[in-house]
């Protein structure tokens, strides 16, 4: 039976969000947490973008030594041969790619301004797939941008051409959140049946249906006989109104009426990592988790109404579909109310050594020289993120200083 796999795009679509961004260390921590959670693949960045190169190489090194494993790390590029060439020049060891090109009449007329025809779109895409395969790509996904406003017969023609040239998956992009659960189910099923490849569902939340559309689309793909890959972001952060929220997709797949019995999530998902991941992304993006966010919002397990409070005290299942402990919630939150020593971009060795010795996994340095080396990296990380580092970021730098240095190194054009 085909399954649903999770392909998170926080480090690509999430960081494209207007007014938001992540440091390279924060992007790396997100990859580590996604791996711990059991996500199949992270779209971890842009291999044609110069400032991403050291970060991408550092994360591939972490994958090589088993820190980010078995999760796949996949880059996003335009579906043109020039981008493929640049990718393998910049990041020769990259194995997984998604190649993206617009397919709708609106985009062909309004974005390309008559410079490309439908045939040109397919030729650009197939030339890019050929180039990626020749360069040694292990897996290739092909993205149909604005697929929900693209004629379904052309989408099938596009997908069959991609398949003929060796693509592994087709990404159906509901780029503007235009679909509804019924239309995306039908299109997902038709594409799965006619193309014969796994289909990715990439849904935006402009009409508030990203999670519902993702689940419905995956159901259609599986009913059409193929594996489904749902694109998600942490806390739903993404362009405009956001993308399908990772946790909400997991909860819908596992807890929604009749779905889990017929449509299975692929891989072992560690749901108890969800709260830590959501809180870190909130802190890193500096975007509060909405009070009513499924599973991780402040009110997700709060009950005030007399009837509800009475019912949940008698049996939590009266008013809760799932338990807060399943999501890794329940740990006390500590707030410093007296003296607090922070380490930052202008911190000194005494304060830094004090902070490191107070971590849950205390770090003690063999000598002052080693402490100064790690402090210098921590200072640079603070300069980049402009906020105090979390405990796990500090531990990461102390454990992998060589990789941290790569993450913090940007090489501007001469």
Beta strands, then each sheet from edge to edge (+ up, - down):
strand 1: 4-8
strand 2: 41-45
strand 3: 72-78
strand 4: 96-102
strand 5: 139-145
strand 6: 169-174
strand 7: 198-203
strand 8: 228-232
sheet 1: 1+ 2+ 3+ 4+ 5+ 6+ 7+ 8+ 1+
end
